[in-house]
Amino acid sequence: MSKKRVDLSDAYDLFRSLEGTYVLCFDIVGLSAINAASRRAGDMAILETTNRIESASGDQMVLLRIGGDEFALLTALQSQLEAQKVAERIMDQNGIPIACEGMNYPLSLHVGYTKIPDSALRCSEFFEEMHQAILESKNPKI
């Protein structure tokens, strides 16, 4: 088994190069229930999520998996309206099921928004902001 080496300074440099741009933060709705029914279906839900996000994103955008069922799309967009258009293309697929082992499982995502800070970037704080954006998308303010 080979080892994969990741240089976190490359990620930091990428974040710095995209300062002030929007990040779309996604979470799979009900992945625990899908996993409870079928671990294979859960794995397929994760793969389909990456496919849906990547198919709606531009060539300059970078997709990161930031948790078990959480993803961040670095859009490189400074316009909130343009970032929302990307999110809408992805969210338009909500409810379209995945098929696994003779069963259909509806797949939907929550989406939240944040920006890569313009000032002193601390990766731990930035990742916390991405997770907070996901939490807020699940419990929108009224």
A tleap script that builds the chain and sets N, CA, C and O, in Angstrom:
source leaprc.protein.ff14SB
mol = sequence {
  NMET SER LYS LYS ARG VAL ASP LEU SER ASP
  ALA TYR ASP LEU PHE ARG SER LEU GLU GLY
  THR TYR VAL LEU CYS PHE ASP ILE VAL GLY
  LEU SER ALA ILE ASN ALA ALA SER ARG ARG
  ALA GLY ASP MET ALA ILE LEU GLU THR THR
  ASN ARG ILE GLU SER ALA SER GLY ASP GLN
  MET VAL LEU LEU ARG ILE GLY GLY ASP GLU
  PHE ALA LEU LEU THR ALA LEU GLN SER GLN
  LEU GLU ALA GLN LYS VAL ALA GLU ARG ILE
  MET ASP GLN ASN GLY ILE PRO ILE ALA CYS
  GLU GLY MET ASN TYR PRO LEU SER LEU HIE
  VAL GLY TYR THR LYS ILE PRO ASP SER ALA
  LEU ARG CYS SER GLU PHE PHE GLU GLU MET
  HIE GLN ALA ILE LEU GLU SER LYS ASN PRO
  LYS CILE
}
set mol.1.N position { 0.844 -1.176 0.000 }
set mol.1.CA position { 0.000 0.000 0.000 }
set mol.1.C position { 0.892 1.242 0.000 }
set mol.1.O position { 1.772 1.383 0.849 }
set mol.2.N position { 0.662 2.118 -0.936 }
set mol.2.CA position { 1.484 3.320 -1.023 }
set mol.2.C position { 0.919 4.408 -0.122 }
set mol.2.O position { -0.270 4.413 0.197 }
set mol.3.N position { 1.773 5.314 0.277 }
set mol.3.CA position { 1.363 6.430 1.116 }
set mol.3.C position { 1.149 7.657 0.241 }
set mol.3.O position { 1.900 7.907 -0.701 }
set mol.4.N position { 0.124 8.405 0.568 }
set mol.4.CA position { -0.151 9.638 -0.151 }
set mol.4.C position { 0.326 10.780 0.730 }
set mol.4.O position { -0.022 10.847 1.908 }
set mol.5.N position { 1.111 11.667 0.170 }
set mol.5.CA position { 1.628 12.806 0.917 }
set mol.5.C position { 0.912 14.069 0.463 }
set mol.5.O position { 0.751 14.330 -0.729 }
set mol.6.N position { 0.495 14.829 1.441 }
set mol.6.CA position { -0.213 16.069 1.159 }
set mol.6.C position { 0.528 17.193 1.862 }
set mol.6.O position { 0.798 17.113 3.061 }
set mol.7.N position { 0.849 18.216 1.133 }
set mol.7.CA position { 1.525 19.379 1.694 }
set mol.7.C position { 0.476 20.445 2.001 }
set mol.7.O position { -0.073 21.066 1.091 }
set mol.8.N position { 0.206 20.648 3.274 }
set mol.8.CA position { -0.824 21.605 3.664 }
set mol.8.C position { -0.474 23.033 3.290 }
set mol.8.O position { -1.360 23.879 3.163 }
set mol.9.N position { 0.816 23.310 3.111 }
set mol.9.CA position { 1.172 24.668 2.694 }
set mol.9.C position { 0.647 24.947 1.284 }
set mol.9.O position { 0.384 26.101 0.947 }
set mol.10.N position { 0.489 23.908 0.455 }
set mol.10.CA position { -0.118 24.089 -0.871 }
set mol.10.C position { -1.570 24.523 -0.723 }
set mol.10.O position { -2.027 25.412 -1.443 }
set mol.11.N position { -2.302 23.903 0.202 }
set mol.11.CA position { -3.693 24.288 0.438 }
set mol.11.C position { -3.754 25.722 0.955 }
set mol.11.O position { -4.607 26.501 0.530 }
set mol.12.N position { -2.864 26.067 1.859 }
set mol.12.CA position { -2.835 27.428 2.401 }
set mol.12.C position { -2.577 28.434 1.277 }
set mol.12.O position { -3.240 29.469 1.205 }
set mol.13.N position { -1.630 28.135 0.412 }
set mol.13.CA position { -1.331 29.026 -0.715 }
set mol.13.C position { -2.532 29.152 -1.648 }
set mol.13.O position { -2.799 30.232 -2.175 }
set mol.14.N position { -3.252 28.057 -1.853 }
set mol.14.CA position { -4.455 28.100 -2.683 }
set mol.14.C position { -5.497 29.016 -2.048 }
set mol.14.O position { -6.070 29.870 -2.725 }
set mol.15.N position { -5.743 28.841 -0.752 }
set mol.15.CA position { -6.707 29.706 -0.057 }
set mol.15.C position { -6.304 31.169 -0.167 }
set mol.15.O position { -7.141 32.033 -0.426 }
set mol.16.N position { -5.026 31.441 0.031 }
set mol.16.CA position { -4.544 32.837 -0.046 }
set mol.16.C position { -4.746 33.421 -1.443 }
set mol.16.O position { -5.057 34.603 -1.589 }
set mol.17.N position { -4.570 32.595 -2.457 }
set mol.17.CA position { -4.730 33.091 -3.826 }
set mol.17.C position { -6.198 33.389 -4.152 }
set mol.17.O position { -6.491 34.076 -5.131 }
set mol.18.N position { -7.117 32.870 -3.331 }
set mol.18.CA position { -8.548 33.052 -3.576 }
set mol.18.C position { -9.210 33.940 -2.525 }
set mol.18.O position { -10.427 33.891 -2.344 }
set mol.19.N position { -8.413 34.747 -1.836 }
set mol.19.CA position { -8.958 35.626 -0.789 }
set mol.19.C position { -10.123 36.449 -1.319 }
set mol.19.O position { -10.083 36.965 -2.436 }
set mol.20.N position { -11.167 36.563 -0.493 }
set mol.20.CA position { -12.312 37.389 -0.840 }
set mol.20.C position { -13.302 36.740 -1.785 }
set mol.20.O position { -14.253 37.389 -2.220 }
set mol.21.N position { -13.100 35.464 -2.115 }
set mol.21.CA position { -14.016 34.778 -3.017 }
set mol.21.C position { -14.950 33.856 -2.225 }
set mol.21.O position { -14.668 33.483 -1.087 }
set mol.22.N position { -16.052 33.509 -2.855 }
set mol.22.CA position { -17.083 32.713 -2.189 }
set mol.22.C position { -16.746 31.230 -2.171 }
set mol.22.O position { -16.141 30.680 -3.091 }
set mol.23.N position { -17.170 30.613 -1.070 }
set mol.23.CA position { -17.062 29.174 -0.890 }
set mol.23.C position { -18.469 28.650 -0.646 }
set mol.23.O position { -19.176 29.147 0.231 }
set mol.24.N position { -18.871 27.657 -1.412 }
set mol.24.CA position { -20.147 26.990 -1.197 }
set mol.24.C position { -19.881 25.758 -0.343 }
set mol.24.O position { -19.032 24.932 -0.677 }
set mol.25.N position { -20.607 25.642 0.753 }
set mol.25.CA position { -20.383 24.564 1.719 }
set mol.25.C position { -21.607 23.647 1.723 }
set mol.25.O position { -22.722 24.100 1.978 }
set mol.26.N position { -21.400 22.372 1.445 }
set mol.26.CA position { -22.492 21.419 1.268 }
set mol.26.C position { -22.471 20.335 2.338 }
set mol.26.O position { -21.418 19.961 2.856 }
set mol.27.N position { -23.668 19.842 2.651 }
set mol.27.CA position { -23.837 18.719 3.561 }
set mol.27.C position { -24.937 17.832 2.982 }
set mol.27.O position { -25.966 18.335 2.533 }
set mol.28.N position { -24.726 16.521 2.992 }
set mol.28.CA position { -25.726 15.589 2.481 }
set mol.28.C position { -26.843 15.463 3.512 }
set mol.28.O position { -26.587 15.233 4.694 }
set mol.29.N position { -28.074 15.615 3.057 }
set mol.29.CA position { -29.239 15.484 3.933 }
set mol.29.C position { -29.501 13.998 4.194 }
set mol.29.O position { -29.677 13.216 3.260 }
set mol.30.N position { -29.524 13.621 5.473 }
set mol.30.CA position { -29.923 12.266 5.855 }
set mol.30.C position { -28.975 11.155 5.461 }
set mol.30.O position { -29.416 10.032 5.214 }
set mol.31.N position { -27.682 11.437 5.395 }
set mol.31.CA position { -26.745 10.373 5.026 }
set mol.31.C position { -26.760 9.244 6.053 }
set mol.31.O position { -26.583 8.081 5.690 }
set mol.32.N position { -26.965 9.565 7.309 }
set mol.32.CA position { -27.004 8.518 8.347 }
set mol.32.C position { -28.098 7.496 8.050 }
set mol.32.O position { -27.891 6.293 8.206 }
set mol.33.N position { -29.260 7.979 7.624 }
set mol.33.CA position { -30.356 7.067 7.296 }
set mol.33.C position { -30.024 6.210 6.072 }
set mol.33.O position { -30.355 5.025 6.025 }
set mol.34.N position { -29.372 6.817 5.093 }
set mol.34.CA position { -28.969 6.052 3.905 }
set mol.34.C position { -27.956 4.989 4.312 }
set mol.34.O position { -28.065 3.836 3.895 }
set mol.35.N position { -26.967 5.369 5.127 }
set mol.35.CA position { -25.962 4.414 5.602 }
set mol.35.C position { -26.587 3.294 6.423 }
set mol.35.O position { -26.153 2.145 6.340 }
set mol.36.N position { -27.608 3.626 7.219 }
set mol.36.CA position { -28.265 2.610 8.048 }
set mol.36.C position { -28.941 1.565 7.181 }
set mol.36.O position { -28.976 0.385 7.532 }
set mol.37.N position { -29.480 1.997 6.047 }
set mol.37.CA position { -30.137 1.068 5.130 }
set mol.37.C position { -29.109 0.279 4.325 }
set mol.37.O position { -29.287 -0.915 4.082 }
set mol.38.N position { -28.028 0.954 3.912 }
set mol.38.CA position { -27.020 0.302 3.081 }
set mol.38.C position { -25.748 1.146 3.068 }
set mol.38.O position { -25.762 2.289 2.611 }
set mol.39.N position { -24.655 0.584 3.567 }
set mol.39.CA position { -23.374 1.306 3.536 }
set mol.39.C position { -22.950 1.571 2.094 }
set mol.39.O position { -22.368 2.611 1.789 }
set mol.40.N position { -23.244 0.636 1.231 }
set mol.40.CA position { -22.896 0.830 -0.187 }
set mol.40.C position { -23.666 2.019 -0.765 }
set mol.40.O position { -23.109 2.807 -1.528 }
set mol.41.N position { -24.939 2.147 -0.404 }
set mol.41.CA position { -25.732 3.293 -0.869 }
set mol.41.C position { -25.161 4.585 -0.300 }
set mol.41.O position { -25.153 5.607 -0.986 }
set mol.42.N position { -24.684 4.559 0.941 }
set mol.42.CA position { -24.048 5.742 1.521 }
set mol.42.C position { -22.810 6.145 0.749 }
set mol.42.O position { -22.587 7.327 0.487 }
set mol.43.N position { -22.005 5.158 0.385 }
set mol.43.CA position { -20.811 5.444 -0.421 }
set mol.43.C position { -21.206 6.019 -1.786 }
set mol.43.O position { -20.562 6.938 -2.293 }
set mol.44.N position { -22.262 5.469 -2.366 }
set mol.44.CA position { -22.726 5.966 -3.662 }
set mol.44.C position { -23.264 7.390 -3.536 }
set mol.44.O position { -23.106 8.199 -4.450 }
set mol.45.N position { -23.901 7.696 -2.401 }
set mol.45.CA position { -24.402 9.061 -2.178 }
set mol.45.C position { -23.246 10.055 -2.141 }
set mol.45.O position { -23.353 11.153 -2.688 }
set mol.46.N position { -22.157 9.680 -1.509 }
set mol.46.CA position { -20.979 10.555 -1.450 }
set mol.46.C position { -20.390 10.748 -2.848 }
set mol.46.O position { -20.044 11.867 -3.227 }
set mol.47.N position { -20.277 9.667 -3.610 }
set mol.47.CA position { -19.743 9.778 -4.973 }
set mol.47.C position { -20.659 10.609 -5.871 }
set mol.47.O position { -20.187 11.427 -6.661 }
set mol.48.N position { -21.962 10.397 -5.745 }
set mol.48.CA position { -22.900 11.163 -6.564 }
set mol.48.C position { -22.876 12.640 -6.185 }
set mol.48.O position { -23.018 13.508 -7.047 }
set mol.49.N position { -22.696 12.923 -4.903 }
set mol.49.CA position { -22.589 14.319 -4.463 }
set mol.49.C position { -21.405 14.995 -5.135 }
set mol.49.O position { -21.530 16.111 -5.639 }
set mol.50.N position { -20.264 14.333 -5.144 }
set mol.50.CA position { -19.096 14.940 -5.802 }
set mol.50.C position { -19.364 15.127 -7.295 }
set mol.50.O position { -18.972 16.141 -7.872 }
set mol.51.N position { -20.028 14.159 -7.920 }
set mol.51.CA position { -20.354 14.284 -9.349 }
set mol.51.C position { -21.271 15.470 -9.609 }
set mol.51.O position { -21.051 16.231 -10.551 }
set mol.52.N position { -22.308 15.631 -8.770 }
set mol.52.CA position { -23.250 16.734 -8.964 }
set mol.52.C position { -22.568 18.083 -8.788 }
set mol.52.O position { -22.799 19.010 -9.564 }
set mol.53.N position { -21.733 18.188 -7.772 }
set mol.53.CA position { -21.046 19.462 -7.535 }
set mol.53.C position { -20.068 19.756 -8.670 }
set mol.53.O position { -20.042 20.866 -9.202 }
set mol.54.N position { -19.269 18.762 -9.037 }
set mol.54.CA position { -18.273 18.980 -10.094 }
set mol.54.C position { -18.921 19.270 -11.442 }
set mol.54.O position { -18.389 20.070 -12.212 }
set mol.55.N position { -20.058 18.641 -11.750 }
set mol.55.CA position { -20.685 18.869 -13.049 }
set mol.55.C position { -21.264 20.278 -13.164 }
set mol.55.O position { -21.425 20.788 -14.272 }
set mol.56.N position { -21.576 20.908 -12.038 }
set mol.56.CA position { -22.154 22.258 -12.056 }
set mol.56.C position { -21.111 23.339 -11.806 }
set mol.56.O position { -21.430 24.527 -11.849 }
set mol.57.N position { -19.880 22.944 -11.546 }
set mol.57.CA position { -18.853 23.938 -11.219 }
set mol.57.C position { -17.975 24.247 -12.425 }
set mol.57.O position { -17.901 23.473 -13.379 }
set mol.58.N position { -17.313 25.395 -12.356 }
set mol.58.CA position { -16.428 25.821 -13.431 }
set mol.58.C position { -15.050 25.186 -13.339 }
set mol.58.O position { -14.690 24.587 -12.326 }
set mol.59.N position { -14.295 25.328 -14.406 }
set mol.59.CA position { -12.969 24.726 -14.490 }
set mol.59.C position { -11.997 25.241 -13.437 }
set mol.59.O position { -11.096 24.514 -13.019 }
set mol.60.N position { -12.167 26.481 -13.007 }
set mol.60.CA position { -11.236 27.072 -12.042 }
set mol.60.C position { -11.633 26.791 -10.591 }
set mol.60.O position { -10.936 27.203 -9.664 }
set mol.61.N position { -12.747 26.095 -10.399 }
set mol.61.CA position { -13.247 25.826 -9.050 }
set mol.61.C position { -12.611 24.557 -8.495 }
set mol.61.O position { -12.283 23.632 -9.239 }
set mol.62.N position { -12.442 24.530 -7.160 }
set mol.62.CA position { -11.798 23.401 -6.494 }
set mol.62.C position { -12.763 22.831 -5.463 }
set mol.62.O position { -13.299 23.565 -4.632 }
set mol.63.N position { -12.983 21.517 -5.519 }
set mol.63.CA position { -13.866 20.841 -4.584 }
set mol.63.C position { -13.033 20.146 -3.511 }
set mol.63.O position { -12.082 19.424 -3.810 }
set mol.64.N position { -13.414 20.384 -2.246 }
set mol.64.CA position { -12.758 19.756 -1.109 }
set mol.64.C position { -13.788 18.960 -0.316 }
set mol.64.O position { -14.929 19.395 -0.164 }
set mol.65.N position { -13.396 17.818 0.178 }
set mol.65.CA position { -14.237 17.100 1.142 }
set mol.65.C position { -13.720 17.496 2.518 }
set mol.65.O position { -12.576 17.202 2.865 }
set mol.66.N position { -14.564 18.164 3.300 }
set mol.66.CA position { -14.106 18.715 4.579 }
set mol.66.C position { -14.650 17.942 5.778 }
set mol.66.O position { -14.372 18.299 6.923 }
set mol.67.N position { -15.404 16.912 5.527 }
set mol.67.CA position { -15.950 16.066 6.578 }
set mol.67.C position { -16.509 14.816 5.934 }
set mol.67.O position { -16.406 14.641 4.720 }
set mol.68.N position { -17.096 13.947 6.733 }
set mol.68.CA position { -17.628 12.699 6.209 }
set mol.68.C position { -18.597 12.911 5.064 }
set mol.68.O position { -18.492 12.268 4.020 }
set mol.69.N position { -19.554 13.827 5.267 }
set mol.69.CA position { -20.532 14.118 4.222 }
set mol.69.C position { -20.619 15.610 3.950 }
set mol.69.O position { -21.661 16.119 3.538 }
set mol.70.N position { -19.524 16.298 4.184 }
set mol.70.CA position { -19.460 17.749 3.994 }
set mol.70.C position { -18.406 18.093 2.947 }
set mol.70.O position { -17.315 17.523 2.918 }
set mol.71.N position { -18.769 19.043 2.089 }
set mol.71.CA position { -17.915 19.432 0.979 }
set mol.71.C position { -17.844 20.948 0.889 }
set mol.71.O position { -18.779 21.643 1.287 }
set mol.72.N position { -16.742 21.455 0.369 }
set mol.72.CA position { -16.587 22.892 0.135 }
set mol.72.C position { -16.135 23.089 -1.306 }
set mol.72.O position { -15.188 22.454 -1.770 }
set mol.73.N position { -16.829 23.977 -2.001 }
set mol.73.CA position { -16.463 24.318 -3.373 }
set mol.73.C position { -15.872 25.716 -3.360 }
set mol.73.O position { -16.575 26.696 -3.114 }
set mol.74.N position { -14.574 25.803 -3.628 }
set mol.74.CA position { -13.893 27.092 -3.739 }
set mol.74.C position { -14.223 27.624 -5.122 }
set mol.74.O position { -13.692 27.139 -6.121 }
set mol.75.N position { -15.095 28.614 -5.184 }
set mol.75.CA position { -15.631 29.046 -6.479 }
set mol.75.C position { -14.724 29.995 -7.252 }
set mol.75.O position { -14.822 30.076 -8.477 }
set mol.76.N position { -13.848 30.710 -6.564 }
set mol.76.CA position { -13.029 31.760 -7.176 }
set mol.76.C position { -13.888 32.927 -7.662 }
set mol.76.O position { -13.421 33.763 -8.435 }
set mol.77.N position { -15.142 32.986 -7.211 }
set mol.77.CA position { -16.070 34.046 -7.617 }
set mol.77.C position { -16.165 35.113 -6.533 }
set mol.77.O position { -16.302 34.798 -5.351 }
set mol.78.N position { -16.092 36.376 -6.943 }
set mol.78.CA position { -16.243 37.476 -5.996 }
set mol.78.C position { -17.676 37.986 -5.944 }
set mol.78.O position { -18.017 38.773 -5.062 }
set mol.79.N position { -18.500 37.559 -6.854 }
set mol.79.CA position { -19.893 37.979 -6.923 }
set mol.79.C position { -20.780 36.967 -6.188 }
set mol.79.O position { -20.787 35.779 -6.509 }
set mol.80.N position { -21.523 37.464 -5.200 }
set mol.80.CA position { -22.435 36.588 -4.481 }
set mol.80.C position { -23.509 36.041 -5.425 }
set mol.80.O position { -23.901 34.880 -5.314 }
set mol.81.N position { -23.977 36.870 -6.342 }
set mol.81.CA position { -24.991 36.442 -7.298 }
set mol.81.C position { -24.487 35.282 -8.161 }
set mol.81.O position { -25.211 34.312 -8.389 }
set mol.82.N position { -23.263 35.385 -8.631 }
set mol.82.CA position { -22.695 34.311 -9.459 }
set mol.82.C position { -22.510 33.035 -8.638 }
set mol.82.O position { -22.747 31.938 -9.142 }
set mol.83.N position { -22.091 33.169 -7.379 }
set mol.83.CA position { -21.946 31.999 -6.509 }
set mol.83.C position { -23.312 31.350 -6.270 }
set mol.83.O position { -23.417 30.123 -6.242 }
set mol.84.N position { -24.349 32.159 -6.098 }
set mol.84.CA position { -25.693 31.626 -5.901 }
set mol.84.C position { -26.174 30.873 -7.139 }
set mol.84.O position { -26.870 29.864 -7.020 }
set mol.85.N position { -25.811 31.352 -8.313 }
set mol.85.CA position { -26.198 30.653 -9.542 }
set mol.85.C position { -25.576 29.259 -9.599 }
set mol.85.O position { -26.227 28.303 -10.020 }
set mol.86.N position { -24.321 29.146 -9.176 }
set mol.86.CA position { -23.665 27.833 -9.131 }
set mol.86.C position { -24.392 26.945 -8.128 }
set mol.86.O position { -24.688 25.786 -8.418 }
set mol.87.N position { -24.679 27.491 -6.948 }
set mol.87.CA position { -25.386 26.716 -5.922 }
set mol.87.C position { -26.748 26.251 -6.426 }
set mol.87.O position { -27.145 25.113 -6.178 }
set mol.88.N position { -27.458 27.110 -7.123 }
set mol.88.CA position { -28.778 26.749 -7.646 }
set mol.88.C position { -28.701 25.609 -8.652 }
set mol.88.O position { -29.563 24.730 -8.663 }
set mol.89.N position { -27.663 25.618 -9.506 }
set mol.89.CA position { -27.507 24.518 -10.472 }
set mol.89.C position { -27.331 23.186 -9.730 }
set mol.89.O position { -27.850 22.152 -10.152 }
set mol.90.N position { -26.603 23.232 -8.638 }
set mol.90.CA position { -26.375 22.013 -7.852 }
set mol.90.C position { -27.649 21.623 -7.103 }
set mol.90.O position { -28.037 20.455 -7.102 }
set mol.91.N position { -28.293 22.590 -6.471 }
set mol.91.CA position { -29.477 22.323 -5.662 }
set mol.91.C position { -30.678 21.928 -6.517 }
set mol.91.O position { -31.608 21.299 -6.012 }
set mol.92.N position { -30.674 22.280 -7.787 }
set mol.92.CA position { -31.752 21.862 -8.685 }
set mol.92.C position { -31.839 20.338 -8.789 }
set mol.92.O position { -32.867 19.806 -9.207 }
set mol.93.N position { -30.789 19.648 -8.417 }
set mol.93.CA position { -30.760 18.187 -8.472 }
set mol.93.C position { -31.241 17.544 -7.168 }
set mol.93.O position { -31.313 16.319 -7.073 }
set mol.94.N position { -31.570 18.363 -6.163 }
set mol.94.CA position { -32.051 17.825 -4.892 }
set mol.94.C position { -33.284 16.958 -5.111 }
set mol.94.O position { -34.186 17.308 -5.872 }
set mol.95.N position { -33.301 15.838 -4.438 }
set mol.95.CA position { -34.429 14.911 -4.516 }
set mol.95.C position { -34.285 13.852 -5.589 }
set mol.95.O position { -34.990 12.843 -5.560 }
set mol.96.N position { -33.388 14.062 -6.532 }
set mol.96.CA position { -33.168 13.035 -7.560 }
set mol.96.C position { -32.497 11.840 -6.870 }
set mol.96.O position { -31.427 11.980 -6.278 }
set mol.97.N position { -33.131 10.675 -6.950 }
set mol.97.CA position { -32.616 9.533 -6.186 }
set mol.97.C position { -31.396 8.878 -6.828 }
set mol.97.O position { -31.121 9.026 -8.019 }
set mol.98.N position { -30.685 8.150 -5.977 }
set mol.98.CA position { -29.641 7.244 -6.450 }
set mol.98.C position { -30.198 5.838 -6.292 }
set mol.98.O position { -30.958 5.573 -5.359 }
set mol.99.N position { -29.835 4.948 -7.179 }
set mol.99.CA position { -30.290 3.560 -7.116 }
set mol.99.C position { -29.152 2.686 -6.625 }
set mol.99.O position { -28.016 2.786 -7.091 }
set mol.100.N position { -29.486 1.826 -5.672 }
set mol.100.CA position { -28.477 0.905 -5.146 }
set mol.100.C position { -29.181 -0.351 -4.632 }
set mol.100.O position { -30.117 -0.270 -3.836 }
set mol.101.N position { -28.727 -1.490 -5.091 }
set mol.101.CA position { -29.228 -2.776 -4.615 }
set mol.101.C position { -30.749 -2.862 -4.701 }
set mol.101.O position { -31.405 -3.354 -3.784 }
set mol.102.N position { -31.299 -2.378 -5.810 }
set mol.102.CA position { -32.727 -2.468 -6.041 }
set mol.102.C position { -33.582 -1.446 -5.297 }
set mol.102.O position { -34.809 -1.511 -5.358 }
set mol.103.N position { -32.958 -0.512 -4.605 }
set mol.103.CA position { -33.679 0.520 -3.859 }
set mol.103.C position { -33.297 1.894 -4.401 }
set mol.103.O position { -32.204 2.085 -4.933 }
set mol.104.N position { -34.210 2.840 -4.257 }
set mol.104.CA position { -33.935 4.237 -4.601 }
set mol.104.C position { -33.828 5.041 -3.318 }
set mol.104.O position { -34.651 4.897 -2.413 }
set mol.105.N position { -32.813 5.885 -3.244 }
set mol.105.CA position { -32.572 6.741 -2.086 }
set mol.105.C position { -32.527 8.187 -2.570 }
set mol.105.O position { -31.639 8.551 -3.341 }
set mol.106.N position { -33.480 9.020 -2.124 }
set mol.106.CA position { -33.437 10.422 -2.545 }
set mol.106.C position { -32.170 11.080 -2.014 }
set mol.106.O position { -31.781 10.869 -0.866 }
set mol.107.N position { -31.540 11.873 -2.856 }
set mol.107.CA position { -30.302 12.556 -2.469 }
set mol.107.C position { -30.511 14.061 -2.555 }
set mol.107.O position { -30.842 14.596 -3.613 }
set mol.108.N position { -30.315 14.730 -1.435 }
set mol.108.CA position { -30.425 16.183 -1.367 }
set mol.108.C position { -29.265 16.736 -0.565 }
set mol.108.O position { -28.647 16.035 0.237 }
set mol.109.N position { -28.984 18.007 -0.797 }
set mol.109.CA position { -27.890 18.690 -0.110 }
set mol.109.C position { -28.394 19.966 0.541 }
set mol.109.O position { -29.309 20.620 0.041 }
set mol.110.N position { -27.781 20.308 1.665 }
set mol.110.CA position { -27.895 21.651 2.224 }
set mol.110.C position { -26.733 22.439 1.630 }
set mol.110.O position { -25.697 21.860 1.301 }
set mol.111.N position { -26.896 23.761 1.490 }
set mol.111.CA position { -25.792 24.596 1.030 }
set mol.111.C position { -25.727 25.856 1.876 }
set mol.111.O position { -26.746 26.480 2.173 }
set mol.112.N position { -24.512 26.216 2.255 }
set mol.112.CA position { -24.253 27.468 2.957 }
set mol.112.C position { -23.160 28.217 2.220 }
set mol.112.O position { -22.466 27.661 1.368 }
set mol.113.N position { -23.021 29.488 2.563 }
set mol.113.CA position { -22.055 30.354 1.883 }
set mol.113.C position { -21.106 30.963 2.900 }
set mol.113.O position { -21.503 31.302 4.015 }
set mol.114.N position { -19.865 31.096 2.506 }
set mol.114.CA position { -18.905 31.879 3.259 }
set mol.114.C position { -17.898 32.425 2.248 }
set mol.114.O position { -17.964 32.114 1.059 }
set mol.115.N position { -16.977 33.233 2.733 }
set mol.115.CA position { -15.922 33.770 1.869 }
set mol.115.C position { -14.577 33.453 2.482 }
set mol.115.O position { -14.443 33.330 3.700 }
set mol.116.N position { -13.597 33.323 1.633 }
set mol.116.CA position { -12.230 33.185 2.124 }
set mol.116.C position { -11.817 34.567 2.623 }
set mol.116.O position { -11.904 35.547 1.883 }
set mol.117.N position { -11.369 34.646 3.870 }
set mol.117.CA position { -11.059 35.965 4.449 }
set mol.117.C position { -10.014 36.732 3.649 }
set mol.117.O position { -9.084 36.157 3.081 }
set mol.118.N position { -10.200 38.065 3.623 }
set mol.118.CA position { -9.247 38.956 2.954 }
set mol.118.C position { -8.024 39.229 3.826 }
set mol.118.O position { -6.962 39.598 3.325 }
set mol.119.N position { -8.184 39.047 5.112 }
set mol.119.CA position { -7.093 39.376 6.039 }
set mol.119.C position { -6.462 38.103 6.575 }
set mol.119.O position { -6.730 37.006 6.085 }
set mol.120.N position { -5.633 38.261 7.570 }
set mol.120.CA position { -4.876 37.152 8.162 }
set mol.120.C position { -5.667 35.847 8.164 }
set mol.120.O position { -6.637 35.696 8.906 }
set mol.121.N position { -5.245 34.926 7.339 }
set mol.121.CA position { -5.932 33.659 7.166 }
set mol.121.C position { -5.382 32.631 8.137 }
set mol.121.O position { -4.194 32.307 8.127 }
set mol.122.N position { -6.264 32.135 8.966 }
set mol.122.CA position { -5.940 31.016 9.855 }
set mol.122.C position { -6.814 29.856 9.394 }
set mol.122.O position { -8.041 29.932 9.449 }
set mol.123.N position { -6.176 28.792 8.944 }
set mol.123.CA position { -6.922 27.675 8.360 }
set mol.123.C position { -7.930 27.102 9.342 }
set mol.123.O position { -9.044 26.763 8.943 }
set mol.124.N position { -7.571 26.983 10.616 }
set mol.124.CA position { -8.508 26.417 11.589 }
set mol.124.C position { -9.764 27.269 11.685 }
set mol.124.O position { -10.868 26.733 11.773 }
set mol.125.N position { -9.608 28.596 11.670 }
set mol.125.CA position { -10.768 29.482 11.729 }
set mol.125.C position { -11.580 29.408 10.436 }
set mol.125.O position { -12.810 29.433 10.468 }
set mol.126.N position { -10.896 29.318 9.318 }
set mol.126.CA position { -11.578 29.229 8.027 }
set mol.126.C position { -12.399 27.948 7.941 }
set mol.126.O position { -13.542 27.979 7.483 }
set mol.127.N position { -11.834 26.820 8.376 }
set mol.127.CA position { -12.586 25.568 8.360 }
set mol.127.C position { -13.777 25.649 9.308 }
set mol.127.O position { -14.844 25.114 9.005 }
set mol.128.N position { -13.611 26.306 10.442 }
set mol.128.CA position { -14.730 26.504 11.358 }
set mol.128.C position { -15.821 27.343 10.691 }
set mol.128.O position { -17.005 27.065 10.877 }
set mol.129.N position { -15.443 28.362 9.920 }
set mol.129.CA position { -16.428 29.180 9.196 }
set mol.129.C position { -17.184 28.340 8.165 }
set mol.129.O position { -18.386 28.528 7.977 }
set mol.130.N position { -16.495 27.423 7.502 }
set mol.130.CA position { -17.172 26.567 6.532 }
set mol.130.C position { -18.190 25.667 7.230 }
set mol.130.O position { -19.314 25.513 6.751 }
set mol.131.N position { -17.803 25.076 8.353 }
set mol.131.CA position { -18.723 24.220 9.100 }
set mol.131.C position { -19.893 25.034 9.650 }
set mol.131.O position { -21.023 24.548 9.684 }
set mol.132.N position { -19.631 26.261 10.078 }
set mol.132.CA position { -20.694 27.133 10.573 }
set mol.132.C position { -21.684 27.470 9.459 }
set mol.132.O position { -22.891 27.522 9.697 }
set mol.133.N position { -21.187 27.696 8.259 }
set mol.133.CA position { -22.070 27.971 7.109 }
set mol.133.C position { -22.997 26.787 6.856 }
set mol.133.O position { -24.166 26.972 6.518 }
set mol.134.N position { -22.480 25.576 7.017 }
set mol.134.CA position { -23.314 24.387 6.844 }
set mol.134.C position { -24.376 24.329 7.944 }
set mol.134.O position { -25.547 24.072 7.664 }
set mol.135.N position { -23.972 24.565 9.184 }
set mol.135.CA position { -24.942 24.549 10.292 }
set mol.135.C position { -26.046 25.561 10.069 }
set mol.135.O position { -27.220 25.257 10.283 }
set mol.136.N position { -25.686 26.755 9.642 }
set mol.136.CA position { -26.681 27.798 9.397 }
set mol.136.C position { -27.604 27.442 8.245 }
set mol.136.O position { -28.770 27.837 8.245 }
set mol.137.N position { -27.100 26.697 7.258 }
set mol.137.CA position { -27.955 26.296 6.142 }
set mol.137.C position { -29.006 25.285 6.582 }
set mol.137.O position { -30.075 25.195 5.978 }
set mol.138.N position { -28.708 24.527 7.628 }
set mol.138.CA position { -29.662 23.550 8.158 }
set mol.138.C position { -30.707 24.214 9.039 }
set mol.138.O position { -31.825 23.715 9.168 }
set mol.139.N position { -30.349 25.326 9.639 }
set mol.139.CA position { -31.236 26.046 10.554 }
set mol.139.C position { -31.275 27.515 10.174 }
set mol.139.O position { -30.740 28.356 10.897 }
set mol.140.N position { -31.910 27.840 9.032 }
set mol.140.CA position { -31.909 29.232 8.572 }
set mol.140.C position { -32.618 30.139 9.570 }
set mol.140.O position { -33.582 29.745 10.226 }
set mol.141.N position { -32.112 31.362 9.665 }
set mol.141.CA position { -32.726 32.361 10.535 }
set mol.141.C position { -34.032 32.826 9.902 }
set mol.141.O position { -34.129 32.987 8.686 }
set mol.142.N position { -35.010 33.033 10.734 }
set mol.142.CA position { -36.321 33.455 10.236 }
set mol.142.C position { -36.413 34.967 10.227 }
set mol.142.O position { -37.443 35.521 9.840 }
savepdb mol mol.pdb
quit
